[in-house]
């Protein structure tokens, strides 16, 4: 009897050791490319996962793959990711998520999306209240009403805004629809100029000269990967340039930012990933929609001075100012 009790105790001890030394879950991070903003999503995701108890190296490990902003490489990236049989995939950008919906054949692998504006229009999820059978995530839906309120505080006499978009991107189409609706309410005219090739950006920016009071850049892959080029031309034609993506490095070349936090987008994606890893079905999880606290506003003193504009007196002591 005593021997039997010892054997049972040993069995429980071994079971406990097996649990303690269980292999960490693999989370694959697949991105369209390496970019500071997209890297912020991944960083926010990892930080929040740690805070939720998924310790890197112990509970989870991460593998990062990207397509170097080359659409032809996306299938290859997804095949490699799927072959690793991860517990979950964090997929970044609209186009890569659309490809993952079609290209990941093992539908038992859940996909959490980040850096996506409108997952419903993109066909990633059926509606805003539900994920698909294998996909859920956090959107980056802009708040252009707040954007125009911000622009009016920085430039009280603003009447027109130029923006650039790729007509072939669902993400861009949603942005343009929303920015035009918000502009109409704000009494501001929007001049939306299409651009399908990054090499055409300087010419497209030049086309705003004399036609708009400022430029605001939406969350567009083709634009956001070439912001320094856009900024250079905007400064040359003396047009204030505002961005929907914050960059401390580019702040001296910009008039300002009304920007969604990519880091927070990653945090919200992690909240959803944690629910899925704990057994919840993606189909039962609503897409996260950004709240006011997910946006930041900044005005660059150097950027405004570079194009001959002064900071409005009402903003001289504002926490928005970047010196």
C-alpha positions, -999 to 999 in steps of 0.1 A, spaced: 0 0 0 28 23 9 46 14 -23 15 22 -43 12 56 -26 48 64 -35 42 54 -71 12 77 -73 31 106 -57 59 100 -82 34 100 -111 19 133 -99 54 148 -96 63 138 -131 30 152 -144 38 185 -127 73 185 -142 58 178 -177 35 208 -173 62 231 -161 85 222 -190 58 221 -218 71 235 -250 62 272 -256 36 279 -282 49 293 -315 33 326 -327 43 335 -363 43 372 -372 38 377 -409 42 413 -423 40 428 -457 74 444 -449 97 458 -423 87 494 -415 89 513 -382 51 515 -379 45 479 -387 73 469 -363 55 490 -336 24 467 -340 46 437 -334 63 453 -304 29 463 -289 16 428 -294 46 412 -277 46 436 -248 9 431 -242 12 393 -245 39 394 -218 16 415 -196 -12 390 -201 11 362 -188 24 348 -221 61 351 -213 84 350 -243 107 320 -242 86 302 -216 50 303 -227 54 316 -263 81 321 -289 79 344 -319 90 340 -355 89 371 -378 87 368 -416 80 396 -441 76 400 -479 98 431 -482 68 450 -496 69 427 -526 35 412 -534 50 383 -554 68 371 -522 36 370 -500 26 335 -510 61 323 -502 60 339 -468 27 324 -460 37 289 -471 68 291 -448 47 304 -419 21 276 -423 48 249 -426 59 259 -391 25 249 -377 22 278 -353 -4 280 -326 -14 314 -340 -5 338 -368 -3 376 -363 -8 390 -398 0 426 -406 -15 448 -433 -47 444 -453 -32 428 -484 -13 402 -464 -44 393 -444 -64 389 -476 -37 366 -490 -37 347 -457 -74 341 -459 -69 325 -493 -35 310 -489 -34 294 -454 -49 261 -461 -49 248 -425 -79 265 -412 -72 252 -377 -45 279 -374 -61 311 -361 -51 344 -377 -52 376 -357 -50 407 -379 -33 441 -372 -26 472 -393 -59 467 -412 -83 496 -416 -116 479 -427 -115 441 -424 -152 438 -435 -147 456 -469 -115 436 -473 -134 404 -468 -113 392 -438 -143 390 -415 -181 389 -422 -191 419 -401 -178 441 -373 -195 421 -346 -179 387 -355 -147 373 -367 -145 345 -393 -141 309 -383 -104 314 -381 -97 351 -381 -103 381 -358 -83 412 -348 -79 449 -342 -87 475 -369 -70 508 -374 -102 526 -385 -93 563 -387 -113 591 -370 -112 618 -397 -137 640 -378 -111 644 -351 -84 648 -378 -102 678 -393 -109 693 -359 -71 691 -353 -62 706 -386 -85 735 -380 -68 742 -347 -34 742 -363 -45 761 -394 -77 780 -385 -82 793 -421 -78 759 -438 -102 753 -466 -88 724 -487 -66 693 -481 -48 671 -506 -42 634 -500 -27 605 -519 -41 570 -524 -36 537 -542 -69 530 -561 -60 493 -561 -60 489 -523 -92 482 -503 -75 499 -473 -71 531 -493 -106 530 -508 -121 530 -473 -98 558 -462 -108 580 -491 -145 574 -486 -143 583 -449 -120 613 -453 -143 628 -480 -174 623 -457 -156 639 -428 -144 668 -449 -179 675 -461 -191 678 -425 -161 700 -416 -166 723 -446 -132 714 -462 -126 703 -497 -105 672 -504 -83 667 -535 -75 630 -536 -48 621 -561 -43 585 -571 -8 569 -572 -1 533 -582 37 535 -583 60 550 -557 82 565 -584 53 587 -593 50 602 -558 71 634 -564 50 644 -594 17 636 -576 28 658 -546 39 686 -569 4 686 -584 -10 699 -551 10 732 -555 -15 761 -555 -45 738 -552 -47 730 -515 -38 745 -482 -23 714 -467 -16 677 -473 -27 649 -451 -14 614 -457 -37 584 -450 -26 549 -439 -16 538 -474 13 513 -479 25 530 -511 26 564 -494 38 555 -459 69 536 -472 79 568 -491 71 596 -466 106 612 -468 101 617 -505 67 632 -500 80 655 -473 109 667 -494 85 678 -522 60 693 -498 87 715 -482 99 726 -516 64 738 -526 58 752 -490 28 731 -482 23 719 -446 24 681 -445 4 661 -418 6 624 -414 -17 597 -399 14 577 -388 37 593 -362 75 593 -367 99 612 -343 126 609 -370 105 627 -396 89 653 -373 113 681 -383 101 676 -419 64 675 -411 39 701 -400 23 676 -376 5 644 -370 -30 631 -362 -19 596 -358 -33 563 -346 -9 544 -323 4 513 -341 18 501 -307 -17 502 -292 -30 484 -323 -6 456 -314 -18 456 -278 -54 453 -289 -45 425 -313 -28 407 -284 -59 409 -262 -77 391 -290 -49 366 -295 -49 357 -258 -87 350 -259 -82 327 -289 -52 309 -272 -74 303 -242 -100 285 -263 -124 312 -276 -135 309 -312 -124 338 -335 -160 338 -349 -173 349 -315 -149 379 -312 -158 413 -325 -132 434 -344 -117 461 -321 -125 496 -333 -101 524 -322 -112 547 -295 -101 584 -289 -73 573 -266 -58 553 -295 -49 585 -314 -21 611 -308 -19 647 -320 14 666 -325 25 698 -341 61 702 -352 76 736 -345 105 730 -369 83 716 -395 60 746 -395 89 770 -395 105 752 -425 75 763 -447 71 797 -431 42 791 -408 39 801 -372 23 782 -344 -12 797 -337 -12 816 -304 -39 792 -290 -14 763 -293 18 780 -280 16 762 -247 -1 731 -260 12 696 -251 9 688 -288 40 708 -296 72 690 -308 102 714 -305 
